[in-house]
Amino acid sequence: MTTTNDLRTGMVLEIDGELYTVVEFLHVKPGKGGAFVRTKLKNLSTGRVIDKTFSAGEKVKDVRIDKVEMQYLYNAGDEYYFMNNETFDQIALPASMLEDIALLMKENMVVTVQMREGQPIAVELPTFVDLKVVETAPGVKGDTVSGGTKPATLETGKVIQVPLFIEAGTVVRVDTRTGEYVSRVQS
């Protein structure tokens, strides 16, 4: 057990039998009344973000999470296979655990698998991934970074909005937290 005064971003808490990671927190000391801690918590099983307010000093149950570097190998049906980079053990995770991040993973990518008591509970992607555009409307001469966007299909099947000058075959950098285009990758 720990108190809300010790909360840190990335910490994992157990609340009502569910695991949540602390996305952000703010200690508030109003002029009247007692201090409190306002938090944004992300449910590790559903991915839903909730707002929760705790009294200052309230006890919360923190959970020890081990982070293991693993390489994404392949998917077969509804299972995704990963290999531990140190022990070479392989595990299969259900597609339901990966939700929308599965479309940002490509084979041989190194990811971080969060484990609790030897059981995988979540997968973290690197902050940015570089993926090739396989299909998009052709760019028109004169299109620049003026703010216009168009849909583009990436090599993993994910569709994102990209600037008008991006063409098929271009490698783009995507932010895995938002699923949005960041920049073109120079090759």
PAKOL-142265 format. One record per residue (C-alpha): residue number from 1; chain; x negated, y, z. Coordinates in nm, 2 decimals. Example, Ala and Ser with C-alpha at 12.3 -4.5 7.8 and 13.67 -1.06 7.14 Angstrom:
residues 2
+-----+---+--------+--------+--------+
!   k ! c !     px !     py !     pz !
+-----+---+--------+--------+--------+
!   1 ! A !  -1.23 !  -0.45 !   0.78 !
!   2 ! A !  -1.37 !  -0.11 !   0.71 !
+-----+---+--------+--------+--------+
end
This chain:
residues 187
+-----+---+--------+--------+--------+
!   k ! c !     px !     py !     pz !
+-----+---+--------+--------+--------+
!   1 ! A !   0.00 !   0.00 !   0.00 !
!   2 ! A !  -0.11 !   0.35 !  -0.07 !
!   3 ! A !   0.06 !   0.69 !  -0.03 !
!   4 ! A !   0.19 !   0.93 !  -0.29 !
!   5 ! A !  -0.10 !   1.17 !  -0.19 !
!   6 ! A !  -0.34 !   0.92 !  -0.35 !
!   7 ! A !  -0.16 !   0.89 !  -0.69 !
!   8 ! A !  -0.38 !   0.91 !  -1.00 !
!   9 ! A !  -0.30 !   0.90 !  -1.37 !
!  10 ! A !  -0.32 !   0.54 !  -1.50 !
!  11 ! A !  -0.25 !   0.39 !  -1.16 !
!  12 ! A !  -0.01 !   0.09 !  -1.16 !
!  13 ! A !   0.28 !   0.09 !  -0.90 !
!  14 ! A !   0.54 !  -0.17 !  -0.82 !
!  15 ! A !   0.88 !  -0.01 !  -0.77 !
!  16 ! A !   1.20 !  -0.22 !  -0.73 !
!  17 ! A !   1.02 !  -0.53 !  -0.86 !
!  18 ! A !   0.91 !  -0.35 !  -1.19 !
!  19 ! A !   0.56 !  -0.24 !  -1.28 !
!  20 ! A !   0.50 !   0.12 !  -1.38 !
!  21 ! A !   0.19 !   0.31 !  -1.47 !
!  22 ! A !   0.15 !   0.68 !  -1.37 !
!  23 ! A !   0.16 !   0.89 !  -1.68 !
!  24 ! A !   0.15 !   1.23 !  -1.49 !
!  25 ! A !   0.20 !   1.36 !  -1.15 !
!  26 ! A !   0.23 !   1.69 !  -0.97 !
!  27 ! A !   0.21 !   1.77 !  -0.60 !
!  28 ! A !   0.46 !   2.05 !  -0.52 !
!  29 ! A !   0.47 !   2.25 !  -0.20 !
!  30 ! A !   0.78 !   2.47 !  -0.21 !
!  31 ! A !   0.82 !   2.77 !   0.02 !
!  32 ! A !   1.10 !   2.60 !   0.21 !
!  33 ! A !   1.13 !   2.23 !   0.29 !
!  34 ! A !   0.87 !   1.96 !   0.27 !
!  35 ! A !   0.62 !   1.89 !   0.00 !
!  36 ! A !   0.69 !   1.63 !  -0.27 !
!  37 ! A !   0.53 !   1.46 !  -0.57 !
!  38 ! A !   0.70 !   1.47 !  -0.91 !
!  39 ! A !   0.59 !   1.19 !  -1.14 !
!  40 ! A !   0.64 !   1.05 !  -1.49 !
!  41 ! A !   0.62 !   0.67 !  -1.48 !
!  42 ! A !   0.61 !   0.43 !  -1.78 !
!  43 ! A !   0.76 !   0.09 !  -1.73 !
!  44 ! A !   0.50 !  -0.17 !  -1.84 !
!  45 ! A !   0.76 !  -0.42 !  -1.96 !
!  46 ! A !   1.00 !  -0.20 !  -2.15 !
!  47 ! A !   0.78 !   0.10 !  -2.23 !
!  48 ! A !   1.05 !   0.34 !  -2.11 !
!  49 ! A !   0.93 !   0.66 !  -1.93 !
!  50 ! A !   1.12 !   0.78 !  -1.62 !
!  51 ! A !   1.09 !   1.08 !  -1.39 !
!  52 ! A !   1.07 !   1.00 !  -1.02 !
!  53 ! A !   1.02 !   1.22 !  -0.72 !
!  54 ! A !   0.86 !   1.10 !  -0.40 !
!  55 ! A !   0.82 !   1.27 !  -0.06 !
!  56 ! A !   0.46 !   1.37 !   0.02 !
!  57 ! A !   0.29 !   1.09 !   0.21 !
!  58 ! A !   0.56 !   0.83 !   0.11 !
!  59 ! A !   0.41 !   0.48 !   0.09 !
!  60 ! A !   0.41 !   0.31 !  -0.25 !
!  61 ! A !   0.29 !  -0.03 !  -0.35 !
!  62 ! A !  -0.01 !  -0.01 !  -0.58 !
!  63 ! A !  -0.10 !  -0.31 !  -0.80 !
!  64 ! A !  -0.44 !  -0.44 !  -0.89 !
!  65 ! A !  -0.47 !  -0.47 !  -1.27 !
!  66 ! A !  -0.76 !  -0.62 !  -1.45 !
!  67 ! A !  -0.85 !  -0.48 !  -1.79 !
!  68 ! A !  -0.99 !  -0.73 !  -2.04 !
!  69 ! A !  -1.14 !  -0.64 !  -2.38 !
!  70 ! A !  -0.99 !  -0.87 !  -2.64 !
!  71 ! A !  -1.00 !  -0.90 !  -3.02 !
!  72 ! A !  -0.67 !  -0.92 !  -3.21 !
!  73 ! A !  -0.70 !  -1.23 !  -3.44 !
!  74 ! A !  -0.37 !  -1.28 !  -3.62 !
!  75 ! A !   0.00 !  -1.32 !  -3.58 !
!  76 ! A !   0.21 !  -1.62 !  -3.65 !
!  77 ! A !   0.58 !  -1.56 !  -3.64 !
!  78 ! A !   0.67 !  -1.40 !  -3.31 !
!  79 ! A !   0.33 !  -1.45 !  -3.15 !
!  80 ! A !   0.02 !  -1.25 !  -3.16 !
!  81 ! A !  -0.32 !  -1.42 !  -3.09 !
!  82 ! A !  -0.60 !  -1.25 !  -2.90 !
!  83 ! A !  -0.95 !  -1.37 !  -2.81 !
!  84 ! A !  -1.14 !  -1.27 !  -2.50 !
!  85 ! A !  -1.47 !  -1.12 !  -2.62 !
!  86 ! A !  -1.67 !  -1.27 !  -2.33 !
!  87 ! A !  -1.53 !  -1.62 !  -2.28 !
!  88 ! A !  -1.39 !  -1.67 !  -2.63 !
!  89 ! A !  -1.06 !  -1.80 !  -2.47 !
!  90 ! A !  -0.75 !  -1.73 !  -2.68 !
!  91 ! A !  -0.41 !  -1.63 !  -2.57 !
!  92 ! A !  -0.08 !  -1.58 !  -2.75 !
!  93 ! A !   0.15 !  -1.29 !  -2.66 !
!  94 ! A !   0.51 !  -1.26 !  -2.77 !
!  95 ! A !   0.60 !  -0.98 !  -3.02 !
!  96 ! A !   0.84 !  -0.84 !  -2.76 !
!  97 ! A !   0.55 !  -0.75 !  -2.54 !
!  98 ! A !   0.39 !  -0.54 !  -2.82 !
!  99 ! A !   0.70 !  -0.36 !  -2.93 !
! 100 ! A !   0.60 !  -0.08 !  -3.17 !
! 101 ! A !   0.22 !  -0.10 !  -3.13 !
! 102 ! A !   0.21 !  -0.42 !  -3.33 !
! 103 ! A !   0.24 !  -0.21 !  -3.65 !
! 104 ! A !  -0.08 !  -0.02 !  -3.55 !
! 105 ! A !  -0.30 !  -0.33 !  -3.50 !
! 106 ! A !  -0.51 !  -0.48 !  -3.77 !
! 107 ! A !  -0.70 !  -0.81 !  -3.76 !
! 108 ! A !  -1.03 !  -0.80 !  -3.56 !
! 109 ! A !  -0.94 !  -0.48 !  -3.38 !
! 110 ! A !  -1.06 !  -0.47 !  -3.02 !
! 111 ! A !  -0.79 !  -0.39 !  -2.77 !
! 112 ! A !  -0.75 !  -0.38 !  -2.39 !
! 113 ! A !  -0.52 !  -0.64 !  -2.24 !
! 114 ! A !  -0.40 !  -0.56 !  -1.89 !
! 115 ! A !  -0.38 !  -0.87 !  -1.66 !
! 116 ! A !  -0.21 !  -0.92 !  -1.33 !
! 117 ! A !  -0.31 !  -1.24 !  -1.14 !
! 118 ! A !  -0.43 !  -1.39 !  -1.47 !
! 119 ! A !  -0.11 !  -1.31 !  -1.66 !
! 120 ! A !  -0.11 !  -1.05 !  -1.94 !
! 121 ! A !   0.14 !  -0.77 !  -1.88 !
! 122 ! A !   0.05 !  -0.51 !  -2.14 !
! 123 ! A !  -0.18 !  -0.43 !  -2.44 !
! 124 ! A !  -0.36 !  -0.09 !  -2.48 !
! 125 ! A !  -0.48 !   0.02 !  -2.82 !
! 126 ! A !  -0.77 !   0.25 !  -2.88 !
! 127 ! A !  -0.65 !   0.61 !  -2.88 !
! 128 ! A !  -0.71 !   0.64 !  -3.26 !
! 129 ! A !  -0.71 !   0.38 !  -3.53 !
! 130 ! A !  -0.82 !   0.41 !  -3.90 !
! 131 ! A !  -0.58 !   0.25 !  -4.14 !
! 132 ! A !  -0.55 !   0.25 !  -4.52 !
! 133 ! A !  -0.25 !   0.40 !  -4.70 !
! 134 ! A !  -0.12 !   0.14 !  -4.94 !
! 135 ! A !   0.19 !   0.32 !  -5.08 !
! 136 ! A !   0.29 !   0.69 !  -5.10 !
! 137 ! A !   0.43 !   0.93 !  -5.36 !
! 138 ! A !   0.14 !   1.06 !  -5.57 !
! 139 ! A !  -0.01 !   1.39 !  -5.48 !
! 140 ! A !   0.06 !   1.69 !  -5.70 !
! 141 ! A !  -0.23 !   1.92 !  -5.81 !
! 142 ! A !  -0.22 !   2.22 !  -5.59 !
! 143 ! A !  -0.08 !   2.05 !  -5.29 !
! 144 ! A !  -0.29 !   2.16 !  -4.99 !
! 145 ! A !  -0.26 !   2.15 !  -4.62 !
! 146 ! A !   0.03 !   2.39 !  -4.63 !
! 147 ! A !   0.24 !   2.19 !  -4.39 !
! 148 ! A !   0.45 !   1.97 !  -4.62 !
! 149 ! A !   0.46 !   1.60 !  -4.55 !
! 150 ! A !   0.57 !   1.28 !  -4.72 !
! 151 ! A !   0.62 !   0.92 !  -4.60 !
! 152 ! A !   0.33 !   0.68 !  -4.64 !
! 153 ! A !   0.31 !   0.30 !  -4.58 !
! 154 ! A !   0.00 !   0.18 !  -4.41 !
! 155 ! A !  -0.18 !  -0.15 !  -4.45 !
! 156 ! A !  -0.01 !  -0.28 !  -4.14 !
! 157 ! A !   0.34 !  -0.20 !  -4.27 !
! 158 ! A !   0.39 !   0.11 !  -4.05 !
! 159 ! A !   0.54 !   0.41 !  -4.22 !
! 160 ! A !   0.42 !   0.76 !  -4.11 !
! 161 ! A !   0.44 !   1.11 !  -4.23 !
! 162 ! A !   0.12 !   1.24 !  -4.40 !
! 163 ! A !   0.02 !   1.57 !  -4.57 !
! 164 ! A !   0.11 !   1.60 !  -4.94 !
! 165 ! A !  -0.25 !   1.56 !  -5.06 !
! 166 ! A !  -0.29 !   1.21 !  -4.92 !
! 167 ! A !  -0.29 !   0.94 !  -5.19 !
! 168 ! A !  -0.27 !   0.56 !  -5.19 !
! 169 ! A !  -0.61 !   0.41 !  -5.10 !
! 170 ! A !  -0.70 !   0.69 !  -4.86 !
! 171 ! A !  -0.80 !   0.59 !  -4.51 !
! 172 ! A !  -0.62 !   0.80 !  -4.24 !
! 173 ! A !  -0.67 !   0.83 !  -3.86 !
! 174 ! A !  -0.35 !   0.76 !  -3.66 !
! 175 ! A !  -0.30 !   0.86 !  -3.29 !
! 176 ! A !  -0.17 !   0.53 !  -3.13 !
! 177 ! A !   0.00 !   0.73 !  -2.84 !
! 178 ! A !   0.23 !   0.91 !  -3.08 !
! 179 ! A !   0.21 !   0.71 !  -3.40 !
! 180 ! A !   0.13 !   1.02 !  -3.60 !
! 181 ! A !  -0.12 !   1.12 !  -3.87 !
! 182 ! A !  -0.43 !   1.30 !  -3.73 !
! 183 ! A !  -0.67 !   1.33 !  -4.02 !
! 184 ! A !  -0.82 !   1.19 !  -4.33 !
! 185 ! A !  -1.12 !   0.97 !  -4.28 !
! 186 ! A !  -1.42 !   1.05 !  -4.50 !
! 187 ! A !  -1.57 !   0.73 !  -4.64 !
+-----+---+--------+--------+--------+
end
